[in-house]
């Protein structure tokens, strides 16, 4: 057996022993040893193999799988620009704490020095975005290789997985392979190596890391009036803690995935109302995860009169005002002093804001982004998964969706890019046990339309992608660039209309497509939950800024 084949087979075997269940592979020549070893493991039902020809889509597919399973997922490519195309997903995995294992094949040093084809410097290619970088030595026919290869895989696995004291995230293993890159012809591959290539008995990892003595650090706010803000993670734990405190709970996803007596689904509207907040400013805020969506949330966390407690893993914690009081990985025991009127005042405002918002929204012509977000969340089945695009969709759901604690929500908010969202949604859906849905803007959808490129032998998810098409970048209409004084330059450099017909694009990929131009048609389309499908809703972004102003005025009039 040649060294490249031996190394690849041992690496894949040790990945499986550590717990890898999904591998995403992009084809190439230099990574042929890994490709063949992964295929062999898939045939033996040791892992699930997913093949994608676009490396950027492959990496985001792996990201979606890892985010949903919370287990390290491998993505593998050949050398050169293929490896560089993983970088956006690596950045997202870093900031959102998703365990991603990146395996890049490379030329051996003598070919790099000779200026061989497809050579780029892959040493620490992703910079500080990875928890660990290691380049394995070029495989050699000598004793000691098996333990070295297996040990390095275990080290990478544990760095990606994280523990109580470290944050999960991406790791990068660079593997230079010498020719031959395919197995030798003839002979028993188990009898022609200088040492046994077996792993530990009973399928155990080569190196196990125990965390039985580790305990998460706790944050422990004192007495007073406070809020719990859920930005990522499981809201149920925060909900139970808040109920014992008598504090309101707000989430960056609004009502989607949030429920219980303390839930305030209209929180984004209430925090945006300066007069309301002046009378209801909390003494303390417990922030779970990293906030990224709303400016009013950032203003609250930067308020020098508010003590901020963060439930967050790792050292890269958010600090909008650079004045965080305490950082921990879990919530401590609740205090006993509570003000029942504090929660009641938020609940009264929540009820008034919700009634006013939906009455005002009902008076607006359908569809707007908030109409579609509300209708989609209402139609989701219990246990359904909803993947949200990083631009207007995540805001629309937070602003307009009714409370749905029985659904799961995923967002790529690590670096909040629109990269790879189709592939992320497909990956998350493949790992989800039940029907899945995604709400994307048209630019987000087009940015990763290659995510629809799925070969005939690959698994297809039960995923309905709802595309709200306003022919451009509607989010900019709500920002400073969308003000009337910038009207002359807005459409070309911010609005960026494209005029793409999504139906033919879906047809070219063999993906069923449907256009919905009424709430009834949308509900009908959402009931067909099997297979991969695209539902398009067309809307006009020209009045988006005014729409938000009218809704904000309606909410403020109701709560003041």
DRENTOR-676079 format. One line per field, with one value per residue (C-alpha): residue number from 1; residue in one letter; x, y, z. Coordinates in steps of 0.25 Angstrom, whole numbers. Example, Ala and Ser with C-alpha at 12.3 -4.5 7.8 and 13.67 -1.06 7.14 Angstrom:
# residues 2
nr <- c(1|2)
rest <- c(A|S)
u <- c(49|55)
v <- c(-18|-4)
w <- c(31|29)
***
This chain:
# residues 560
nr <- c(1|2|3|4|5|6|7|8|9|10|11|12|13|14|15|16|17|18|19|20|21|22|23|24|25|26|27|28|29|30|31|32|33|34|35|36|37|38|39|40|41|42|43|44|45|46|47|48|49|50|51|52|53|54|55|56|57|58|59|60|61|62|63|64|65|66|67|68|69|70|71|72|73|74|75|76|77|78|79|80|81|82|83|84|85|86|87|88|89|90|91|92|93|94|95|96|97|98|99|100|101|102|103|104|105|106|107|108|109|110|111|112|113|114|115|116|117|118|119|120|121|122|123|124|125|126|127|128|129|130|131|132|133|134|135|136|137|138|139|140|141|142|143|144|145|146|147|148|149|150|151|152|153|154|155|156|157|158|159|160|161|162|163|164|165|166|167|168|169|170|171|172|173|174|175|176|177|178|179|180|181|182|183|184|185|186|187|188|189|190|191|192|193|194|195|196|197|198|199|200|201|202|203|204|205|206|207|208|209|210|211|212|213|214|215|216|217|218|219|220|221|222|223|224|225|226|227|228|229|230|231|232|233|234|235|236|237|238|239|240|241|242|243|244|245|246|247|248|249|250|251|252|253|254|255|256|257|258|259|260|261|262|263|264|265|266|267|268|269|270|271|272|273|274|275|276|277|278|279|280|281|282|283|284|285|286|287|288|289|290|291|292|293|294|295|296|297|298|299|300|301|302|303|304|305|306|307|308|309|310|311|312|313|314|315|316|317|318|319|320|321|322|323|324|325|326|327|328|329|330|331|332|333|334|335|336|337|338|339|340|341|342|343|344|345|346|347|348|349|350|351|352|353|354|355|356|357|358|359|360|361|362|363|364|365|366|367|368|369|370|371|372|373|374|375|376|377|378|379|380|381|382|383|384|385|386|387|388|389|390|391|392|393|394|395|396|397|398|399|400|401|402|403|404|405|406|407|408|409|410|411|412|413|414|415|416|417|418|419|420|421|422|423|424|425|426|427|428|429|430|431|432|433|434|435|436|437|438|439|440|441|442|443|444|445|446|447|448|449|450|451|452|453|454|455|456|457|458|459|460|461|462|463|464|465|466|467|468|469|470|471|472|473|474|475|476|477|478|479|480|481|482|483|484|485|486|487|488|489|490|491|492|493|494|495|496|497|498|499|500|501|502|503|504|505|506|507|508|509|510|511|512|513|514|515|516|517|518|519|520|521|522|523|524|525|526|527|528|529|530|531|532|533|534|535|536|537|538|539|540|541|542|543|544|545|546|547|548|549|550|551|552|553|554|555|556|557|558|559|560)
rest <- c(X|X|X|X|X|X|X|X|X|X|X|X|X|X|X|X|X|X|X|X|X|X|X|X|X|X|X|X|X|X|X|X|X|X|X|X|X|X|X|X|X|X|X|X|X|X|X|X|X|X|X|X|X|X|X|X|X|X|X|X|X|X|X|X|X|X|X|X|X|X|X|X|X|X|X|X|X|X|X|X|X|X|X|X|X|X|X|X|X|X|X|X|X|X|X|X|X|X|X|X|X|X|X|X|X|X|X|X|X|X|X|X|X|X|X|X|X|X|X|X|X|X|X|X|X|X|X|X|X|X|X|X|X|X|X|X|X|X|X|X|X|X|X|X|X|X|X|X|X|X|X|X|X|X|X|X|X|X|X|X|X|X|X|X|X|X|X|X|X|X|X|X|X|X|X|X|X|X|X|X|X|X|X|X|X|X|X|X|X|X|X|X|X|X|X|X|X|X|X|X|X|X|X|X|X|X|X|X|X|X|X|X|X|X|X|X|X|X|X|X|X|X|X|X|X|X|X|X|X|X|X|X|X|X|X|X|X|X|X|X|X|X|X|X|X|X|X|X|X|X|X|X|X|X|X|X|X|X|X|X|X|X|X|X|X|X|X|X|X|X|X|X|X|X|X|X|X|X|X|X|X|X|X|X|X|X|X|X|X|X|X|X|X|X|X|X|X|X|X|X|X|X|X|X|X|X|X|X|X|X|X|X|X|X|X|X|X|X|X|X|X|X|X|X|X|X|X|X|X|X|X|X|X|X|X|X|X|X|X|X|X|X|X|X|X|X|X|X|X|X|X|X|X|X|X|X|X|X|X|X|X|X|X|X|X|X|X|X|X|X|X|X|X|X|X|X|X|X|X|X|X|X|X|X|X|X|X|X|X|X|X|X|X|X|X|X|X|X|X|X|X|X|X|X|X|X|X|X|X|X|X|X|X|X|X|X|X|X|X|X|X|X|X|X|X|X|X|X|X|X|X|X|X|X|X|X|X|X|X|X|X|X|X|X|X|X|X|X|X|X|X|X|X|X|X|X|X|X|X|X|X|X|X|X|X|X|X|X|X|X|X|X|X|X|X|X|X|X|X|X|X|X|X|X|X|X|X|X|X|X|X|X|X|X|X|X|X|X|X|X|X|X|X|X|X|X|X|X|X|X|X|X|X|X|X|X|X|X|X|X|X|X|X|X|X|X|X|X|X|X|X|X|X|X|X|X|X|X|X|X|X|X|X|X|X|X|X|X|X|X|X|X|X|X|X|X|X|X|X|X)
u <- c(0|6|8|-3|-14|-9|-10|-23|-30|-24|-29|-43|-44|-40|-50|-61|-55|-56|-70|-71|-84|-84|-74|-75|-66|-62|-55|-41|-28|-19|-29|-32|-26|-36|-48|-46|-44|-57|-65|-60|-65|-78|-80|-78|-89|-78|-82|-91|-84|-89|-82|-82|-74|-75|-65|-72|-86|-79|-73|-87|-94|-84|-87|-102|-100|-91|-99|-111|-104|-95|-84|-72|-74|-63|-61|-50|-44|-32|-22|-21|-33|-42|-37|-38|-53|-55|-51|-65|-71|-59|-61|-76|-72|-62|-71|-83|-76|-79|-70|-65|-53|-46|-37|-29|-20|-7|5|17|29|37|26|23|37|37|25|15|1|-10|0|-4|2|-8|0|-10|-19|-30|-22|-27|-41|-38|-36|-25|-16|-7|0|3|16|17|13|25|27|33|29|21|13|0|0|4|-7|-17|-13|-13|-28|-32|-25|-33|-46|-45|-41|-53|-63|-60|-63|-68|-55|-53|-63|-66|-61|-54|-40|-31|-23|-14|-10|1|1|11|9|3|-10|-19|-17|-8|-13|-13|-9|-15|-15|-14|-2|8|11|22|14|-1|-10|-21|-28|-31|-39|-54|-54|-50|-42|-27|-27|-39|-40|-49|-56|-63|-57|-60|-71|-77|-75|-87|-92|-100|-107|-112|-125|-132|-141|-135|-137|-132|-128|-126|-118|-113|-114|-126|-136|-143|-132|-132|-148|-148|-137|-145|-158|-151|-146|-159|-151|-156|-149|-147|-140|-134|-143|-155|-166|-160|-155|-159|-170|-175|-181|-169|-167|-168|-169|-170|-157|-150|-161|-162|-147|-147|-157|-149|-160|-164|-150|-148|-159|-155|-140|-134|-124|-118|-118|-114|-110|-109|-100|-95|-105|-104|-117|-124|-117|-127|-121|-107|-111|-117|-104|-95|-103|-94|-106|-109|-101|-98|-96|-92|-94|-84|-73|-59|-51|-57|-69|-78|-76|-83|-80|-67|-74|-78|-80|-78|-76|-79|-84|-97|-107|-105|-116|-127|-129|-141|-145|-154|-163|-176|-180|-167|-171|-186|-182|-175|-186|-196|-187|-185|-200|-203|-191|-195|-210|-206|-195|-203|-215|-206|-200|-213|-217|-205|-205|-200|-188|-178|-166|-173|-186|-178|-170|-183|-190|-179|-176|-191|-191|-179|-183|-179|-164|-161|-148|-147|-134|-134|-125|-116|-122|-137|-143|-137|-142|-156|-158|-153|-162|-175|-176|-185|-180|-176|-168|-170|-161|-146|-139|-125|-118|-103|-101|-86|-82|-96|-92|-102|-91|-95|-109|-116|-105|-106|-121|-119|-109|-117|-130|-122|-119|-133|-143|-155|-159|-150|-152|-144|-147|-137|-136|-134|-120|-116|-123|-115|-102|-103|-111|-100|-105|-117|-106|-108|-104|-114|-107|-107|-117|-128|-135|-149|-147|-156|-148|-157|-151|-156|-152|-151|-141|-130|-124|-137|-129|-122|-135|-136|-122|-116|-113|-128|-131|-137|-124|-117|-128|-119|-108|-117|-123|-110|-100|-109|-122|-115|-127|-124|-136|-133|-145|-144|-153|-144|-132|-139|-143|-128|-125|-137|-143|-158|-162|-175|-180|-189|-196|-206|-206|-215|-205|-194|-201|-204|-189|-184|-193|-185|-173|-166|-154|-146|-155|-154|-166|-164|-172|-170|-171|-167|-157|-160|-169|-161|-156|-169|-176|-166|-169|-184|-183|-174|-183|-195|-187|-183|-197|-202|-191|-189)
v <- c(0|14|24|34|23|18|32|35|22|24|39|35|23|32|43|32|27|41|43|49|45|54|57|67|65|74|66|68|61|64|60|46|38|44|44|29|26|34|27|14|18|22|9|2|11|17|31|39|45|58|62|76|82|96|97|109|102|90|97|104|91|85|97|95|80|84|95|86|74|81|71|73|71|70|77|73|79|78|89|103|112|101|102|117|116|110|123|130|118|117|131|128|116|123|135|126|114|103|91|90|81|86|76|82|74|80|78|72|83|79|82|95|99|96|105|93|95|98|103|114|116|108|109|116|120|124|132|133|128|114|108|99|98|86|82|67|62|56|41|32|17|15|11|22|28|21|27|41|42|37|46|59|55|54|67|74|67|72|86|87|81|90|88|96|104|106|110|100|105|102|95|93|81|82|69|69|56|50|42|31|37|24|11|1|-10|-24|-29|-29|-15|-20|-28|-19|-8|-7|-6|-9|2|-2|8|6|-7|-6|5|15|28|28|39|42|56|55|67|61|70|83|92|104|117|124|139|143|157|163|168|178|180|173|167|154|155|142|144|130|116|109|119|109|110|125|124|116|125|137|132|129|144|150|157|158|150|156|149|154|144|151|141|130|119|127|124|124|134|143|144|157|155|170|173|179|189|193|195|204|213|223|228|214|210|223|218|203|204|191|192|179|171|156|154|140|139|150|161|165|169|182|195|197|185|190|203|197|188|200|208|212|211|197|185|175|160|151|136|133|123|127|140|147|153|164|177|189|199|192|191|177|173|158|147|133|120|118|125|124|122|132|143|143|158|161|172|166|180|180|168|172|186|179|169|180|187|174|172|186|186|173|177|190|184|173|183|192|181|176|189|189|182|168|164|171|164|165|159|147|145|145|136|126|125|123|111|104|90|87|83|90|96|110|115|130|139|149|162|166|152|151|165|162|150|157|168|162|147|142|134|120|112|99|102|103|115|115|128|130|142|139|149|152|150|145|135|121|122|112|101|104|102|89|84|88|81|68|67|71|60|66|77|89|103|115|129|137|149|149|154|143|133|137|138|123|118|107|101|95|88|74|61|50|41|51|52|62|69|72|87|98|111|123|134|148|155|170|171|176|180|184|185|197|204|204|209|223|220|219|233|243|251|239|236|239|228|218|209|206|204|200|195|187|181|169|164|149|140|130|119|116|116|106|98|97|90|81|87|89|104|111|125|130|143|142|137|125|121|122|114|103|103|101|89|81|79|67|69|81|92|107|117|131|143|156|169|184|190|204|207|199|211|217|204|203|217|215|202|208|220|210|203|215|221|208|207|222)
w <- c(0|-4|7|2|2|16|22|16|21|35|35|31|41|52|48|49|63|68|64|50|43|31|21|10|-2|-14|-25|-29|-32|-21|-10|-18|-6|4|-7|-9|6|9|-2|4|18|13|5|19|25|35|30|21|9|2|-11|-17|-28|-23|-11|-5|-6|0|12|15|14|24|33|32|36|47|53|53|59|68|64|56|41|31|18|8|-4|-14|-13|-19|-20|-16|-2|-3|-6|8|15|16|23|32|36|39|47|55|59|61|69|59|59|45|41|28|21|9|1|-4|-12|-5|-2|-14|-24|-17|-18|-33|-36|-39|-44|-34|-23|-13|1|9|22|32|20|29|39|53|49|52|66|61|49|46|34|34|29|16|18|19|19|33|47|56|45|50|64|58|48|58|69|60|56|71|74|63|66|81|76|67|77|89|103|115|115|100|89|77|64|51|50|38|34|22|16|5|-3|-12|-24|-25|-21|-24|-17|-23|-33|-27|-14|0|5|20|18|12|22|32|44|48|44|53|63|78|81|81|71|82|78|79|89|98|105|118|123|135|145|137|141|133|139|144|142|155|153|166|171|162|149|137|124|117|103|95|83|80|87|93|99|108|118|118|119|131|138|135|140|154|153|148|136|122|111|97|86|73|66|72|74|65|75|87|96|111|120|121|105|99|84|81|88|76|74|89|90|78|85|93|101|105|109|117|126|125|125|132|143|137|124|123|108|103|91|82|77|63|57|63|66|78|84|83|89|101|103|102|112|123|133|130|136|125|128|116|115|104|102|99|99|87|95|90|97|90|101|106|120|121|136|136|125|128|121|129|137|152|163|163|174|182|182|170|165|159|153|145|137|136|130|119|117|115|105|98|96|92|82|76|74|68|59|53|51|43|35|31|26|17|3|2|1|9|16|29|23|17|30|38|29|28|43|45|35|40|46|60|61|47|44|39|33|31|22|28|22|23|26|40|43|37|45|58|56|51|54|65|76|72|83|76|64|62|56|50|45|40|49|52|42|37|22|11|6|5|10|1|4|19|18|11|21|33|26|23|38|43|46|39|29|27|22|18|16|7|0|-15|-15|-4|-12|-25|-17|-15|-26|-28|-15|-24|-32|-26|-33|-35|-25|-14|-2|-4|7|10|9|4|0|1|-7|-5|-18|-18|-29|-21|-8|0|13|8|7|22|25|23|9|6|11|0|-1|-7|-17|-29|-26|-18|-29|-36|-25|-13|-19|-30|-38|-46|-53|-52|-55|-43|-50|-62|-52|-43|-56|-60|-47|-47|-35|-34|-34|-31|-31|-20|-21|-10|5|0|-10|0|10|-1|-5|9|11|1|10|2|-6|-9|-15|-17|-15|-20|-16|-23|-16|-18|-9|-13|-1|9|17|18|22|34|38|38|46|56|58|60|71|78|78|85|96|100)
***
